């Protein structure tokens, strides 16, 4: 009655396999955004999870990549960080890999295996870039805390 043929299985099967890695990537992005100052976030960390809404997620993934990259750039500017040390994290490569990953892993790719493989490679590279930025921010926050220790009342010692 509602039989699923081989073509439908080729489309449905990979999407179930990618749910767990996608959730882990979104968790990484969520944590990285939480490390950014609230005034520098161009997207709320909670809103990135809207990618899981069917059909809407196709558009939303592009929006998330752009807003996350711009949020990271604002955070670096806010911290007055040297761009030469961090350009590979948030500038063109990070955003570029994210956009290519979105293009190649979306249904718009029409199932081209080479495009899917390119998209998955770019997806992993984007994930690494976000994790690097998150690690960088954690180190910067620790430096700030060590430079300005606070007492329990929240006043500088």
C-alpha positions as CSV (number, residue, x, y, z in Angstrom):
1,X,0.0,0.0,0.0
2,X,2.6,2.6,1.1
3,X,5.7,0.7,-0.2
4,X,9.0,2.5,-0.2
5,X,11.0,1.9,-3.3
6,X,14.8,1.9,-3.7
7,X,14.9,5.6,-4.8
8,X,13.0,6.7,-1.7
9,X,15.4,4.6,0.5
10,X,18.4,6.3,-1.1
11,X,16.9,9.7,0.0
12,X,15.6,8.7,3.4
13,X,18.4,6.4,4.7
14,X,21.3,9.0,4.6
15,X,19.1,11.6,6.4
16,X,18.6,9.3,9.4
17,X,22.3,8.5,9.5
18,X,23.2,12.2,9.6
19,X,20.8,13.2,12.4
20,X,23.3,12.3,15.2
21,X,26.3,14.1,13.7
22,X,24.1,17.1,12.9
23,X,22.9,17.2,16.5
24,X,26.5,17.0,17.7
25,X,27.5,19.9,15.3
26,X,24.6,22.0,16.5
27,X,25.6,21.3,20.1
28,X,29.1,22.5,19.3
29,X,27.7,25.7,17.7
30,X,25.3,26.1,20.7
31,X,28.2,26.0,23.2
32,X,30.4,28.3,21.1
33,X,27.6,30.9,20.9
34,X,27.0,30.7,24.6
35,X,30.7,31.7,25.1
36,X,30.1,34.9,23.0
37,X,28.9,38.0,24.8
38,X,25.1,38.3,24.4
39,X,25.4,41.7,22.6
40,X,27.6,40.0,19.9
41,X,25.3,37.1,19.2
42,X,23.3,37.7,16.0
43,X,21.4,34.5,16.6
44,X,20.2,32.9,19.8
45,X,21.8,29.6,20.6
46,X,18.4,28.1,21.0
47,X,17.3,29.1,17.5
48,X,20.0,27.0,15.8
49,X,17.9,23.9,16.6
50,X,15.2,25.0,14.2
51,X,17.3,23.3,11.5
52,X,15.4,20.1,12.5
53,X,12.1,21.5,11.2
54,X,11.4,19.7,7.9
55,X,11.7,21.9,4.7
56,X,12.3,25.0,6.8
57,X,15.7,23.5,7.9
58,X,16.9,23.7,4.3
59,X,16.8,27.5,4.4
60,X,17.7,27.8,8.1
61,X,21.0,26.0,7.7
62,X,22.3,28.8,5.4
63,X,21.0,31.5,7.8
64,X,22.7,29.8,10.8
65,X,26.0,29.5,9.1
66,X,26.0,33.2,8.1
67,X,24.8,34.4,11.6
68,X,27.2,32.2,13.5
69,X,30.1,33.4,11.4
70,X,29.1,37.0,11.8
71,X,28.6,36.5,15.6
72,X,32.1,35.1,15.9
73,X,33.5,38.1,14.0
74,X,31.7,40.5,16.3
75,X,33.0,38.7,19.3
76,X,36.6,38.9,18.0
77,X,36.1,42.6,17.3
78,X,34.6,43.1,20.8
79,X,37.6,41.4,22.3
80,X,39.9,43.4,20.1
81,X,41.6,40.2,19.0
82,X,44.3,40.3,16.3
83,X,42.6,39.1,13.1
84,X,45.8,37.5,11.8
85,X,45.7,34.9,14.7
86,X,42.1,34.0,14.1
87,X,41.3,34.7,10.4
88,X,41.1,30.9,9.6
89,X,38.4,30.4,12.2
90,X,35.8,33.0,11.3
91,X,36.6,34.7,8.0
92,X,36.0,33.3,4.6
93,X,37.3,29.7,5.2
94,X,34.9,29.0,8.1
95,X,31.9,30.6,6.4
96,X,32.8,29.2,3.0
97,X,33.1,25.7,4.2
98,X,29.7,26.1,6.0
99,X,28.0,27.4,2.9
100,X,29.5,24.6,0.7
101,X,28.4,22.0,3.2
102,X,24.9,23.4,3.2
103,X,24.8,23.4,-0.6
104,X,26.2,19.9,-1.1
105,X,24.3,18.1,1.6
106,X,20.9,19.7,0.9
107,X,18.2,18.1,-1.2
108,X,19.0,20.7,-3.8
109,X,22.1,18.6,-4.6
110,X,19.9,16.1,-6.4
111,X,21.7,13.1,-4.9
112,X,25.0,13.5,-6.6
113,X,27.4,11.3,-4.7
114,X,30.5,13.4,-5.4
115,X,28.6,16.5,-4.2
116,X,27.5,14.8,-1.1
117,X,31.0,13.7,-0.3
118,X,32.4,17.2,-0.9
119,X,29.6,18.5,1.3
120,X,30.4,16.0,4.1
121,X,34.1,16.9,4.0
122,X,33.2,20.6,4.2
123,X,30.8,19.9,7.0
124,X,33.5,18.3,9.1
125,X,35.9,21.2,8.3
126,X,33.3,23.7,9.4
127,X,32.7,21.7,12.6
128,X,36.4,21.8,13.3
129,X,36.5,25.6,12.7
130,X,33.6,26.1,15.1
131,X,35.3,23.9,17.7
132,X,38.6,25.8,17.3
133,X,36.8,29.1,17.8
134,X,35.0,27.7,20.9
135,X,38.4,26.5,22.3
136,X,39.9,29.9,21.5
137,X,37.1,31.7,23.3
138,X,37.4,29.5,26.4
139,X,41.1,30.3,26.6
140,X,40.4,34.0,26.2
141,X,37.7,33.9,29.0
142,X,40.1,32.1,31.3
143,X,42.8,34.7,30.6
144,X,40.3,37.5,31.4
145,X,39.2,35.7,34.7
146,X,42.9,35.3,35.7
147,X,43.7,38.9,34.9
148,X,40.6,40.2,36.8
149,X,39.8,37.8,39.7
150,X,36.5,38.5,41.5
151,X,35.4,37.9,45.0
152,X,32.1,36.2,45.8
153,X,30.4,39.7,45.9
154,X,31.5,40.2,42.3
155,X,33.9,43.0,43.1
156,X,37.5,43.1,41.9
157,X,40.1,42.2,44.5
